[in-house]
């Protein structure tokens, strides 16, 4: 479980905003997690990272060209 903690130095690396639409059920789930002390932003970033790591080989096959500024682990065999 993640505890909400403010780290000013870490916030500097997050400079791009991405807006997404979620369902009401998903929003309620996030509210519950927040009420339990989970840092929602960190939770979503971690979920995206795990999804990319899990599905990257398939994504890489579909999109042959290299993606600029991608993390190094994306191109490990």
Beta strands, then each sheet from edge to edge (+ up, - down):
end
